[in-house]
Amino acid sequence: MALLLRTVARQGLCLSRSQFGVLYRPAVPMGTAAKKEINKFWAKNTQLNRPVSPHISIYKWSVPMMMSISHRGTGVALSSGISVFALAALVLPESYPYYLDLIHSMTFGPQFFAFSKFALAFPVAYHSFNGIRHLAWDLGKGFKIPEVYRSGYIVIALTVLTSIGLAAM
Protein backbone atom coordinates (compact mmCIF):
# COMPACT_ATOMS: atom_id res chain seq x y z
CA MET A 1 0.00 0.00 0.00
CA ALA A 2 2.79 2.41 0.91
CA LEU A 3 4.57 1.62 -2.35
CA LEU A 4 1.41 2.41 -4.31
CA LEU A 5 0.93 5.73 -2.49
CA ARG A 6 4.57 6.66 -2.99
CA THR A 7 4.37 5.91 -6.71
CA VAL A 8 1.18 7.96 -7.13
CA ALA A 9 2.72 10.87 -5.20
CA ARG A 10 5.88 10.79 -7.33
CA GLN A 11 3.87 10.75 -10.51
CA GLY A 12 1.77 13.66 -9.27
CA LEU A 13 4.89 15.69 -8.51
CA CYS A 14 6.44 14.79 -11.81
CA LEU A 15 3.40 15.73 -13.86
CA SER A 16 4.05 19.35 -12.99
CA ARG A 17 7.46 19.01 -14.67
CA SER A 18 6.27 18.42 -18.20
CA GLN A 19 9.76 18.70 -19.70
CA PHE A 20 10.79 15.56 -17.77
CA GLY A 21 7.83 13.41 -18.82
CA VAL A 22 5.44 11.50 -16.59
CA LEU A 23 8.04 9.69 -14.50
CA TYR A 24 11.17 11.43 -13.32
CA ARG A 25 14.21 9.24 -12.76
CA PRO A 26 17.73 10.44 -11.95
CA ALA A 27 20.23 9.78 -14.75
CA VAL A 28 22.83 8.25 -12.41
CA PRO A 29 21.87 5.61 -9.85
CA MET A 30 22.16 6.89 -6.30
CA GLY A 31 24.72 4.23 -5.38
CA THR A 32 27.21 5.50 -7.95
CA ALA A 33 26.81 9.14 -6.93
CA ALA A 34 27.24 8.27 -3.26
CA LYS A 35 30.41 6.29 -3.96
CA LYS A 36 31.86 9.21 -5.91
CA GLU A 37 31.09 11.60 -3.05
CA ILE A 38 32.70 9.30 -0.50
CA ASN A 39 35.82 8.87 -2.66
CA LYS A 40 36.00 12.64 -3.15
CA PHE A 41 35.70 13.17 0.63
CA TRP A 42 38.54 10.74 1.44
CA ALA A 43 40.76 12.07 -1.36
CA LYS A 44 40.36 15.60 0.00
CA ASN A 45 41.14 14.49 3.57
CA THR A 46 44.23 12.59 2.40
CA GLN A 47 45.42 15.54 0.32
CA LEU A 48 45.02 17.95 3.25
CA ASN A 49 46.70 15.39 5.56
CA ARG A 50 43.76 15.46 7.97
CA PRO A 51 43.85 12.91 10.78
CA VAL A 52 41.16 10.27 11.11
CA SER A 53 39.00 10.79 14.17
CA PRO A 54 40.17 8.56 17.02
CA HIS A 55 36.51 7.95 18.03
CA ILE A 56 36.83 4.69 20.05
CA SER A 57 40.34 5.25 21.35
CA ILE A 58 39.62 8.59 23.07
CA TYR A 59 36.55 7.54 25.04
CA LYS A 60 36.82 6.01 28.48
CA TRP A 61 34.84 2.78 28.40
CA SER A 62 31.95 2.77 30.85
CA VAL A 63 29.29 0.35 32.05
CA PRO A 64 26.44 2.01 30.09
CA MET A 65 28.54 2.00 26.90
CA MET A 66 29.40 -1.67 27.24
CA MET A 67 25.83 -2.60 28.13
CA SER A 68 24.50 -0.79 25.07
CA ILE A 69 26.93 -2.60 22.79
CA SER A 70 26.18 -5.92 24.52
CA HIS A 71 22.42 -5.38 24.18
CA ARG A 72 22.77 -4.92 20.44
CA GLY A 73 25.15 -7.88 20.19
CA THR A 74 22.84 -10.22 22.09
CA GLY A 75 19.92 -9.09 19.97
CA VAL A 76 21.80 -9.91 16.77
CA ALA A 77 23.10 -13.19 18.20
CA LEU A 78 19.67 -14.31 19.40
CA SER A 79 17.89 -13.45 16.17
CA SER A 80 20.66 -15.11 14.15
CA GLY A 81 20.60 -18.21 16.35
CA ILE A 82 16.84 -18.53 16.14
CA SER A 83 16.99 -18.09 12.36
CA VAL A 84 19.71 -20.74 11.98
CA PHE A 85 17.82 -23.15 14.23
CA ALA A 86 14.59 -22.61 12.28
CA LEU A 87 16.37 -23.06 8.95
CA ALA A 88 18.04 -26.23 10.21
CA ALA A 89 14.66 -27.56 11.35
CA LEU A 90 13.30 -26.98 7.86
CA VAL A 91 16.28 -28.33 5.91
CA LEU A 92 17.69 -31.24 7.93
CA PRO A 93 16.31 -34.64 6.92
CA GLU A 94 15.64 -36.15 10.36
CA SER A 95 13.28 -35.08 13.13
CA TYR A 96 14.18 -33.24 16.34
CA PRO A 97 14.23 -36.36 18.60
CA TYR A 98 16.84 -37.95 16.32
CA TYR A 99 19.24 -35.04 16.77
CA LEU A 100 18.53 -34.85 20.50
CA ASP A 101 19.43 -38.54 20.84
CA LEU A 102 22.56 -37.89 18.77
CA ILE A 103 23.69 -35.19 21.21
CA HIS A 104 22.94 -37.43 24.20
CA SER A 105 24.96 -40.27 22.65
CA MET A 106 28.09 -38.08 22.55
CA THR A 107 30.36 -38.48 25.54
CA PHE A 108 30.27 -34.97 26.93
CA GLY A 109 30.56 -34.59 30.68
CA PRO A 110 28.00 -32.87 32.89
CA GLN A 111 30.24 -29.78 33.12
CA PHE A 112 30.00 -29.30 29.36
CA PHE A 113 26.19 -29.44 29.45
CA ALA A 114 26.03 -27.07 32.44
CA PHE A 115 28.31 -24.59 30.67
CA SER A 116 26.33 -24.95 27.42
CA LYS A 117 23.04 -24.27 29.18
CA PHE A 118 24.58 -21.24 30.92
CA ALA A 119 25.97 -19.99 27.57
CA LEU A 120 22.50 -20.28 26.01
CA ALA A 121 20.66 -18.77 28.98
CA PHE A 122 22.97 -15.79 29.49
CA PRO A 123 22.20 -13.81 26.29
CA VAL A 124 18.47 -14.49 26.63
CA ALA A 125 18.40 -13.32 30.25
CA TYR A 126 20.65 -10.32 29.57
CA HIS A 127 18.69 -9.14 26.54
CA SER A 128 15.41 -9.57 28.43
CA PHE A 129 16.47 -7.69 31.57
CA ASN A 130 18.24 -4.96 29.63
CA GLY A 131 15.17 -4.66 27.39
CA ILE A 132 13.06 -4.02 30.49
CA ARG A 133 15.60 -1.38 31.49
CA HIS A 134 15.19 0.25 28.07
CA LEU A 135 11.40 0.17 28.47
CA ALA A 136 11.80 2.08 31.74
CA TRP A 137 13.89 4.62 29.86
CA ASP A 138 11.14 4.89 27.24
CA LEU A 139 8.84 5.93 30.08
CA GLY A 140 11.35 8.64 31.04
CA LYS A 141 12.58 6.90 34.19
CA GLY A 142 16.18 6.35 35.31
CA PHE A 143 18.12 8.84 33.19
CA LYS A 144 20.24 10.31 35.97
CA ILE A 145 23.82 9.01 35.86
CA PRO A 146 23.71 7.22 39.25
CA GLU A 147 20.43 5.56 38.24
CA VAL A 148 21.89 4.46 34.91
CA TYR A 149 24.82 2.76 36.66
CA ARG A 150 22.62 1.27 39.39
CA SER A 151 20.16 -0.19 36.90
CA GLY A 152 23.09 -1.52 34.86
CA TYR A 153 24.55 -3.35 37.84
CA ILE A 154 21.09 -4.71 38.72
CA VAL A 155 20.69 -6.03 35.17
CA ILE A 156 24.10 -7.72 35.33
CA ALA A 157 23.34 -9.31 38.72
CA LEU A 158 19.89 -10.52 37.65
CA THR A 159 21.35 -11.89 34.42
CA VAL A 160 24.02 -13.92 36.20
CA LEU A 161 21.60 -15.25 38.83
CA THR A 162 18.96 -16.14 36.26
CA SER A 163 21.49 -17.80 33.97
CA ILE A 164 22.86 -19.89 36.81
CA GLY A 165 19.32 -20.86 37.82
CA LEU A 166 18.35 -21.84 34.29
CA ALA A 167 21.59 -23.79 33.80
CA ALA A 168 20.96 -25.70 37.04
CA MET A 169 17.56 -26.92 35.84
Secondary structure, DSSP 8 states (H G I E B T S, - for coil): -HHHHHHHHHHHHHHT-GGG-SS---SS-HHHHHHHHHHHHHHHHHHTT-----GGGGS---HHHHHHHHHHHHHHHHHHHHHHHHHHHHHSSS-HHHHHHHHHHS---HHHHHHHHHHHHHHHHHHHHHHHHHHHHHTT---SHHHHHHHHHHHHHHHHHHHHHHHH-
